Amino acid sequence: MKVAMLSKALVVGAYHSKLAELAALPDVDLAAIVPPAWRDERGEIRLELAKPIGPYQLIVTPIRFNGSFHLHYYPQFDRLLEQLKPDIVHIDEEPYNLATWLALRAARRVGARTLFFSWQNLNRRYPFPFSAIERQVLSQADICLAGNQAARQVWRAKGYRGPIEVIPQFGVDPTEFSPIDSPRADRFVIGYAGRLITDKGLDLLLRALARLTGSWCAVILGSGPERERLGVLAQQLNIQTRVDFKAWLPSAQLPAFYRALDVLVLPSRSQRNWQEQFGRTLVEAMACGVPVVGSTCGEIPNVIGDAGLIFPEEDAAALSAQLQRLQQDAALRQRLAQRGRQRVLDHFTQAQVARRTVDVYRRLMRIS
């Protein structure tokens, strides 16, 4: 079966191992269609070619309105589908986006079956034309892939009648994201990786750090509009010499970043129109044998399971207590590191994501 996958997420090179796993499965002829770059709060993320391409095609195509989540689209996508003649078009986009609607129309013109992917874990209403786009996609797409159970419930509530399969599309390659025994720093090292935006709760993390005793330091990896304010807050809390802000790294360098940590924290906070939808850095750190601490926001507790520590969102004292607990208990850190690695191997590898996704493709091929 010939599959064309459209995905801006694939500008990140670490995700290409999923493509290789998909293409290695029997009867899968895969072409991944990606933009040359994507812009978000961290700036422009250019397409990373972290490893040799194959046994799939990687097709780079122009993008319009780059950085606009709802309005971006690919002007040459129709022509590409006419050339590829796929059996299935896998649209790695939310159903209310212009790119999804245009890709769905192009797929129907070449007679391909379609599926879209969604992380949307809140039942949100969108203004016209996005509400109309959403209705059209929900009425025409053959299958929905949901990134979490809440997304399944959202799309059922919004009237989608087709099959919904819950398959988070963020897996990791456990051979790249793996533990390595190395000399530890004298200080307890706390880390965060991701966008520096209000939703991620970095101000809460800094306030929790200010309560810690003993020898510790923190590394905050990423960029975004909150960077300056967070730097000022660190000074106000008198922890600026212990907190190191670093620019975002290419995905190939992330395993080394995680391995240098004693704990990774994801302190996300719920917003009126957003909750944490997965927490990719959690599974990457867990794969590297790093204990994780996360808030109760959205999908975080379900991703962590029993392999890390949880605290109530917006509770700096509770977060600080969990960090202090890990700082003082090396045996607990070791147990959580082992559990986290095993949880990734059991649930979150690229190979598992690929196998389950191809099962959906085969189901699609049986739809008349």
Secondary structure by P-SEA (a helix, b strand, c coil): cbbbbbbcccccccaaaaaaaaaaccccbbbbbbcccccccccccccccccccccbbbbbbbbccccccccccccaaaaaaaaacccbbbcccccccaaaaaaaaaaaaacccbbbbbccccccccccaaaaaaaaaaacccbbbbccaaaaaaaaaaccccccccccccccccccccccccccccccccccccccccccaaaaaaaaaaaccccbbbbbbbcccaaaaaaaaaaaacccccbbbbccccccaaaaaaaacccccccccccccccccccaaaaaaaaabbbbbbcccccccccccccccccccccaaaaaaaaaaaaacaaaaaaaaaaaaaaaaacccaaaaaaaaaaaaaaaaacc
